[in-house]
Amino acid sequence: MLEERQGENIKIVKNTELVEHASNESDKMQDEYQFDYSKAKPNRFASRIGQDQLMIVLDPDVAAVFKTPESVNQVLRAIITSMPSAEKGD
């Protein structure tokens, strides 16, 4: 039974190497790309951004902790309050 599993693992590794090699060939830049703009979707966040707002993308591990914009702002305001006043403008 153990030998069968080891054999399966070797097959998986060999297949992975073949897939990685094949994807490297397709990673080359083409001279020109044709995009089908009829399938494009509008930016669903565009209406949320006003003239005085800034969009920042959080890393997945940070986004897992902060579920709402309000929670992010609350923590950032607490950090700003604890900073010396000379650093707040930078």
N, CA, C and O atoms as a GROMACS GRO file, in nm:
protein
  360
    1MET      N    1   0.084  -0.119   0.000
    1MET     CA    2   0.000   0.000   0.000
    1MET      C    3   0.088   0.125   0.000
    1MET      O    4   0.063   0.219  -0.076
    2LEU      N    5   0.191   0.127   0.084
    2LEU     CA    6   0.279   0.243   0.092
    2LEU      C    7   0.353   0.264  -0.040
    2LEU      O    8   0.371   0.378  -0.084
    3GLU      N    9   0.395   0.155  -0.102
    3GLU     CA   10   0.465   0.166  -0.230
    3GLU      C   11   0.374   0.223  -0.338
    3GLU      O   12   0.421   0.298  -0.423
    4GLU      N   13   0.246   0.188  -0.335
    4GLU     CA   14   0.152   0.242  -0.432
    4GLU      C   15   0.140   0.393  -0.417
    4GLU      O   16   0.137   0.465  -0.517
    5ARG      N   17   0.133   0.440  -0.295
    5ARG     CA   18   0.123   0.585  -0.270
    5ARG      C   19   0.248   0.657  -0.317
    5ARG      O   20   0.239   0.765  -0.377
    6GLN      N   21   0.363   0.601  -0.291
    6GLN     CA   22   0.486   0.664  -0.336
    6GLN      C   23   0.487   0.674  -0.488
    6GLN      O   24   0.530   0.776  -0.543
    7GLY      N   25   0.441   0.571  -0.555
    7GLY     CA   26   0.434   0.574  -0.700
    7GLY      C   27   0.339   0.683  -0.750
    7GLY      O   28   0.368   0.749  -0.850
    8GLU      N   29   0.228   0.702  -0.680
    8GLU     CA   30   0.134   0.807  -0.717
    8GLU      C   31   0.198   0.945  -0.700
    8GLU      O   32   0.179   1.032  -0.785
    9ASN      N   33   0.273   0.965  -0.592
    9ASN     CA   34   0.340   1.092  -0.569
    9ASN      C   35   0.439   1.124  -0.680
    9ASN      O   36   0.449   1.238  -0.723
   10ILE      N   37   0.511   1.025  -0.726
   10ILE     CA   38   0.607   1.046  -0.832
   10ILE      C   39   0.535   1.088  -0.960
   10ILE      O   40   0.582   1.177  -1.030
   11LYS      N   41   0.422   1.024  -0.990
   11LYS     CA   42   0.344   1.062  -1.108
   11LYS      C   43   0.299   1.207  -1.098
   11LYS      O   44   0.305   1.281  -1.196
   12ILE      N   45   0.253   1.248  -0.980
   12ILE     CA   46   0.206   1.385  -0.961
   12ILE      C   47   0.320   1.483  -0.984
   12ILE      O   48   0.302   1.584  -1.053
   13VAL      N   49   0.436   1.456  -0.930
   13VAL     CA   50   0.551   1.545  -0.947
   13VAL      C   51   0.589   1.552  -1.094
   13VAL      O   52   0.616   1.661  -1.145
   14LYS      N   53   0.592   1.439  -1.163
   14LYS     CA   54   0.628   1.439  -1.305
   14LYS      C   55   0.527   1.520  -1.385
   14LYS      O   56   0.566   1.596  -1.474
   15ASN      N   57   0.399   1.505  -1.357
   15ASN     CA   58   0.297   1.580  -1.429
   15ASN      C   59   0.310   1.729  -1.401
   15ASN      O   60   0.291   1.810  -1.492
   16THR      N   61   0.341   1.765  -1.279
   16THR     CA   62   0.357   1.906  -1.244
   16THR      C   63   0.472   1.967  -1.321
   16THR      O   64   0.460   2.078  -1.372
   17GLU      N   65   0.582   1.896  -1.332
   17GLU     CA   66   0.696   1.948  -1.406
   17GLU      C   67   0.661   1.970  -1.552
   17GLU      O   68   0.703   2.068  -1.612
   18LEU      N   69   0.583   1.878  -1.610
   18LEU     CA   70   0.542   1.893  -1.749
   18LEU      C   71   0.452   2.014  -1.767
   18LEU      O   72   0.466   2.088  -1.864
   19VAL      N   73   0.360   2.035  -1.674
   19VAL     CA   74   0.269   2.149  -1.682
   19VAL      C   75   0.347   2.279  -1.668
   19VAL      O   76   0.321   2.374  -1.741
   20GLU      N   77   0.442   2.286  -1.575
   20GLU     CA   78   0.521   2.407  -1.556
   20GLU      C   79   0.601   2.439  -1.682
   20GLU      O   80   0.610   2.555  -1.722
   21HIS      N   81   0.658   2.337  -1.744
   21HIS     CA   82   0.736   2.359  -1.865
   21HIS      C   83   0.646   2.410  -1.978
   21HIS      O   84   0.685   2.499  -2.053
   22ALA      N   85   0.528   2.353  -1.990
   22ALA     CA   86   0.436   2.394  -2.095
   22ALA      C   87   0.390   2.538  -2.073
   22ALA      O   88   0.377   2.613  -2.170
   23SER      N   89   0.366   2.577  -1.949
   23SER     CA   90   0.319   2.713  -1.924
   23SER      C   91   0.430   2.815  -1.950
   23SER      O   92   0.399   2.929  -1.986
   24ASN      N   93   0.554   2.779  -1.934
   24ASN     CA   94   0.663   2.872  -1.964
   24ASN      C   95   0.667   2.906  -2.112
   24ASN      O   96   0.701   3.019  -2.148
   25GLU      N   97   0.633   2.813  -2.197
   25GLU     CA   98   0.631   2.837  -2.341
   25GLU      C   99   0.521   2.938  -2.377
   25GLU      O  100   0.540   3.020  -2.466
   26SER      N  101   0.408   2.930  -2.308
   26SER     CA  102   0.297   3.019  -2.340
   26SER      C  103   0.308   3.154  -2.270
   26SER      O  104   0.223   3.241  -2.291
   27ASP      N  105   0.409   3.175  -2.187
   27ASP     CA  106   0.426   3.300  -2.116
   27ASP      C  107   0.489   3.410  -2.200
   27ASP      O  108   0.503   3.523  -2.155
   28LYS      N  109   0.529   3.378  -2.323
   28LYS     CA  110   0.593   3.477  -2.409
   28LYS      C  111   0.491   3.581  -2.453
   28LYS      O  112   0.375   3.550  -2.478
   29MET      N  113   0.536   3.707  -2.461
   29MET     CA  114   0.450   3.816  -2.505
   29MET      C  115   0.421   3.804  -2.654
   29MET      O  116   0.511   3.776  -2.733
   30GLN      N  117   0.298   3.827  -2.690
   30GLN     CA  118   0.261   3.830  -2.831
   30GLN      C  119   0.281   3.969  -2.885
   30GLN      O  120   0.288   4.065  -2.808
   31ASP      N  121   0.291   3.983  -3.016
   31ASP     CA  122   0.306   4.115  -3.077
   31ASP      C  123   0.182   4.199  -3.059
   31ASP      O  124   0.190   4.321  -3.042
   32GLU      N  125   0.067   4.135  -3.062
   32GLU     CA  126  -0.059   4.207  -3.052
   32GLU      C  127  -0.162   4.118  -2.983
   32GLU      O  128  -0.162   3.996  -3.001
   33TYR      N  129  -0.250   4.179  -2.905
   33TYR     CA  130  -0.357   4.106  -2.838
   33TYR      C  131  -0.491   4.164  -2.884
   33TYR      O  132  -0.505   4.285  -2.902
   34GLN      N  133  -0.588   4.077  -2.903
   34GLN     CA  134  -0.722   4.119  -2.940
   34GLN      C  135  -0.813   4.097  -2.819
   34GLN      O  136  -0.828   3.985  -2.772
   35PHE      N  137  -0.873   4.204  -2.769
   35PHE     CA  138  -0.961   4.195  -2.654
   35PHE      C  139  -1.106   4.207  -2.700
   35PHE      O  140  -1.138   4.286  -2.788
   36ASP      N  141  -1.192   4.129  -2.639
   36ASP     CA  142  -1.334   4.135  -2.668
   36ASP      C  143  -1.399   4.226  -2.564
   36ASP      O  144  -1.437   4.180  -2.456
   37TYR      N  145  -1.410   4.354  -2.597
   37TYR     CA  146  -1.462   4.452  -2.502
   37TYR      C  147  -1.611   4.436  -2.477
   37TYR      O  148  -1.665   4.497  -2.384
   38SER      N  149  -1.679   4.357  -2.558
   38SER     CA  150  -1.821   4.334  -2.533
   38SER      C  151  -1.843   4.252  -2.407
   38SER      O  152  -1.952   4.252  -2.350
   39LYS      N  153  -1.739   4.181  -2.361
   39LYS     CA  154  -1.748   4.101  -2.239
   39LYS      C  155  -1.699   4.178  -2.116
   39LYS      O  156  -1.702   4.124  -2.005
   40ALA      N  157  -1.655   4.301  -2.135
   40ALA     CA  158  -1.603   4.381  -2.023
   40ALA      C  159  -1.716   4.418  -1.927
   40ALA      O  160  -1.830   4.437  -1.968
   41LYS      N  161  -1.682   4.427  -1.800
   41LYS     CA  162  -1.779   4.463  -1.698
   41LYS      C  163  -1.739   4.599  -1.639
   41LYS      O  164  -1.620   4.628  -1.627
   42PRO      N  165  -1.836   4.680  -1.601
   42PRO     CA  166  -1.802   4.809  -1.540
   42PRO      C  167  -1.741   4.790  -1.401
   42PRO      O  168  -1.766   4.689  -1.335
   43ASN      N  169  -1.663   4.887  -1.359
   43ASN     CA  170  -1.600   4.883  -1.228
   43ASN      C  171  -1.708   4.895  -1.122
   43ASN      O  172  -1.772   5.000  -1.111
   44ARG      N  173  -1.729   4.790  -1.045
   44ARG     CA  174  -1.837   4.791  -0.946
   44ARG      C  175  -1.807   4.882  -0.827
   44ARG      O  176  -1.897   4.912  -0.749
   45PHE      N  177  -1.683   4.927  -0.813
   45PHE     CA  178  -1.647   5.014  -0.702
   45PHE      C  179  -1.640   5.161  -0.743
   45PHE      O  180  -1.618   5.247  -0.658
   46ALA      N  181  -1.658   5.191  -0.868
   46ALA     CA  182  -1.643   5.328  -0.918
   46ALA      C  183  -1.737   5.425  -0.848
   46ALA      O  184  -1.696   5.538  -0.819
   47SER      N  185  -1.860   5.386  -0.821
   47SER     CA  186  -1.955   5.478  -0.758
   47SER      C  187  -1.919   5.509  -0.613
   47SER      O  188  -1.965   5.609  -0.559
   48ARG      N  189  -1.839   5.426  -0.550
   48ARG     CA  190  -1.800   5.448  -0.411
   48ARG      C  191  -1.688   5.550  -0.397
   48ARG      O  192  -1.669   5.607  -0.290
   49ILE      N  193  -1.615   5.573  -0.503
   49ILE     CA  194  -1.498   5.661  -0.496
   49ILE      C  195  -1.539   5.801  -0.537
   49ILE      O  196  -1.583   5.823  -0.650
   50GLY      N  197  -1.523   5.896  -0.446
   50GLY     CA  198  -1.550   6.036  -0.476
   50GLY      C  199  -1.421   6.110  -0.506
   50GLY      O  200  -1.314   6.049  -0.511
   51GLN      N  201  -1.431   6.239  -0.525
   51GLN     CA  202  -1.313   6.321  -0.555
   51GLN      C  203  -1.214   6.322  -0.440
   51GLN      O  204  -1.093   6.328  -0.463
   52ASP      N  205  -1.262   6.316  -0.316
   52ASP     CA  206  -1.174   6.327  -0.200
   52ASP      C  207  -1.141   6.192  -0.138
   52ASP      O  208  -1.094   6.187  -0.024
   53GLN      N  209  -1.165   6.083  -0.209
   53GLN     CA  210  -1.138   5.951  -0.155
   53GLN      C  211  -1.023   5.885  -0.231
   53GLN      O  212  -0.994   5.919  -0.345
   54LEU      N  213  -0.960   5.790  -0.163
   54LEU     CA  214  -0.848   5.717  -0.220
   54LEU      C  215  -0.876   5.568  -0.209
   54LEU      O  216  -0.916   5.520  -0.103
   55MET      N  217  -0.856   5.495  -0.317
   55MET     CA  218  -0.877   5.350  -0.317
   55MET      C  219  -0.745   5.282  -0.286
   55MET      O  220  -0.644   5.307  -0.352
   56ILE      N  221  -0.744   5.196  -0.184
   56ILE     CA  222  -0.626   5.121  -0.146
   56ILE      C  223  -0.664   4.974  -0.142
   56ILE      O  224  -0.767   4.937  -0.086
   57VAL      N  225  -0.580   4.890  -0.202
   57VAL     CA  226  -0.606   4.746  -0.203
   57VAL      C  227  -0.530   4.682  -0.088
   57VAL      O  228  -0.408   4.699  -0.075
   58LEU      N  229  -0.600   4.608  -0.005
   58LEU     CA  230  -0.539   4.540   0.109
   58LEU      C  231  -0.490   4.402   0.068
   58LEU      O  232  -0.551   4.337  -0.016
   59ASP      N  233  -0.382   4.359   0.127
   59ASP     CA  234  -0.334   4.223   0.106
   59ASP      C  235  -0.437   4.127   0.166
   59ASP      O  236  -0.508   4.164   0.259
   60PRO      N  237  -0.444   4.006   0.113
   60PRO     CA  238  -0.547   3.911   0.160
   60PRO      C  239  -0.545   3.885   0.310
   60PRO      O  240  -0.651   3.872   0.371
   61ASP      N  241  -0.426   3.877   0.371
   61ASP     CA  242  -0.422   3.850   0.515
   61ASP      C  243  -0.475   3.967   0.595
   61ASP      O  244  -0.535   3.947   0.701
   62VAL      N  245  -0.454   4.089   0.547
   62VAL     CA  246  -0.507   4.208   0.616
   62VAL      C  247  -0.657   4.218   0.593
   62VAL      O  248  -0.733   4.249   0.685
   63ALA      N  249  -0.700   4.193   0.471
   63ALA     CA  250  -0.843   4.199   0.439
   63ALA      C  251  -0.923   4.096   0.518
   63ALA      O  252  -1.041   4.117   0.544
   64ALA      N  253  -0.860   3.986   0.555
   64ALA     CA  254  -0.930   3.885   0.635
   64ALA      C  255  -0.964   3.937   0.775
   64ALA      O  256  -1.061   3.892   0.836
   65VAL      N  257  -0.884   4.032   0.824
   65VAL     CA  258  -0.908   4.089   0.957
   65VAL      C  259  -1.007   4.204   0.950
   65VAL      O  260  -1.095   4.216   1.035
   66PHE      N  261  -0.992   4.290   0.849
   66PHE     CA  262  -1.078   4.408   0.836
   66PHE      C  263  -1.184   4.383   0.731
   66PHE      O  264  -1.155   4.381   0.611
   67LYS      N  265  -1.306   4.364   0.776
   67LYS     CA  266  -1.416   4.328   0.686
   67LYS      C  267  -1.485   4.449   0.624
   67LYS      O  268  -1.547   4.437   0.519
   68THR      N  269  -1.475   4.566   0.690
   68THR     CA  270  -1.546   4.684   0.641
   68THR      C  271  -1.450   4.803   0.633
   68THR      O  272  -1.349   4.806   0.704
   69PRO      N  273  -1.481   4.901   0.548
   69PRO     CA  274  -1.399   5.022   0.542
   69PRO      C  275  -1.397   5.096   0.676
   69PRO      O  276  -1.297   5.158   0.713
   70GLU      N  277  -1.507   5.089   0.748
   70GLU     CA  278  -1.515   5.158   0.878
   70GLU      C  279  -1.414   5.100   0.977
   70GLU      O  280  -1.352   5.174   1.053
   71SER      N  281  -1.396   4.968   0.976
   71SER     CA  282  -1.300   4.907   1.069
   71SER      C  283  -1.157   4.947   1.035
   71SER      O  284  -1.076   4.968   1.125
   72VAL      N  285  -1.127   4.957   0.907
   72VAL     CA  286  -0.993   5.001   0.866
   72VAL      C  287  -0.971   5.145   0.909
   72VAL      O  288  -0.867   5.178   0.966
   73ASN      N  289  -1.068   5.232   0.883
   73ASN     CA  290  -1.056   5.372   0.921
   73ASN      C  291  -1.043   5.390   1.071
   73ASN      O  292  -0.967   5.475   1.116
   74GLN      N  293  -1.114   5.312   1.148
   74GLN     CA  294  -1.108   5.321   1.294
   74GLN      C  295  -0.966   5.291   1.344
   74GLN      O  296  -0.914   5.364   1.428
   75VAL      N  297  -0.905   5.186   1.293
   75VAL     CA  298  -0.770   5.150   1.335
   75VAL      C  299  -0.669   5.255   1.288
   75VAL      O  300  -0.580   5.293   1.364
   76LEU      N  301  -0.683   5.302   1.165
   76LEU     CA  302  -0.591   5.405   1.116
   76LEU      C  303  -0.602   5.535   1.195
   76LEU      O  304  -0.502   5.600   1.222
   77ARG      N  305  -0.724   5.573   1.231
   77ARG     CA  306  -0.742   5.695   1.312
   77ARG      C  307  -0.678   5.679   1.450
   77ARG      O  308  -0.623   5.774   1.505
   78ALA      N  309  -0.686   5.559   1.508
   78ALA     CA  310  -0.623   5.534   1.637
   78ALA      C  311  -0.471   5.545   1.626
   78ALA      O  312  -0.406   5.599   1.714
   79ILE      N  313  -0.416   5.494   1.517
   79ILE     CA  314  -0.271   5.505   1.496
   79ILE      C  315  -0.231   5.650   1.477
   79ILE      O  316  -0.130   5.694   1.532
   80ILE      N  317  -0.310   5.725   1.399
   80ILE     CA  318  -0.280   5.867   1.376
   80ILE      C  319  -0.283   5.943   1.507
   80ILE      O  320  -0.197   6.029   1.530
   81THR      N  321  -0.379   5.914   1.593
   81THR     CA  322  -0.390   5.982   1.722
   81THR      C  323  -0.267   5.955   1.811
   81THR      O  324  -0.225   6.042   1.887
   82SER      N  325  -0.210   5.837   1.800
   82SER     CA  326  -0.096   5.800   1.884
   82SER      C  327   0.036   5.852   1.828
   82SER      O  328   0.138   5.847   1.897
   83MET      N  329   0.037   5.901   1.704
   83MET     CA  330   0.161   5.949   1.642
   83MET      C  331   0.198   6.088   1.695
   83MET      O  332   0.109   6.168   1.727
   84PRO      N  333   0.327   6.118   1.705
   84PRO     CA  334   0.366   6.257   1.739
   84PRO      C  335   0.314   6.351   1.631
   84PRO      O  336   0.307   6.315   1.513
   85SER      N  337   0.279   6.472   1.671
   85SER     CA  338   0.215   6.565   1.578
   85SER      C  339   0.302   6.601   1.458
   85SER      O  340   0.248   6.634   1.353
   86ALA      N  341   0.434   6.597   1.470
   86ALA     CA  342   0.522   6.630   1.359
   86ALA      C  343   0.512   6.527   1.247
   86ALA      O  344   0.531   6.562   1.131
   87GLU      N  345   0.481   6.401   1.279
   87GLU     CA  346   0.476   6.295   1.179
   87GLU      C  347   0.339   6.287   1.110
   87GLU      O  348   0.328   6.225   1.004
   88LYS      N  349   0.235   6.348   1.168
   88LYS     CA  350   0.100   6.334   1.113
   88LYS      C  351   0.086   6.395   0.974
   88LYS      O  352   0.004   6.348   0.896
   89GLY      N  353   0.162   6.495   0.944
   89GLY     CA  354   0.152   6.560   0.814
   89GLY      C  355   0.228   6.490   0.706
   89GLY      O  356   0.209   6.522   0.589
   90ASP      N  357   0.314   6.393   0.738
   90ASP     CA  358   0.398   6.327   0.637
   90ASP      C  359   0.328   6.219   0.566
   90ASP      O  360   0.386   6.155   0.478
   0.00000   0.00000   0.00000
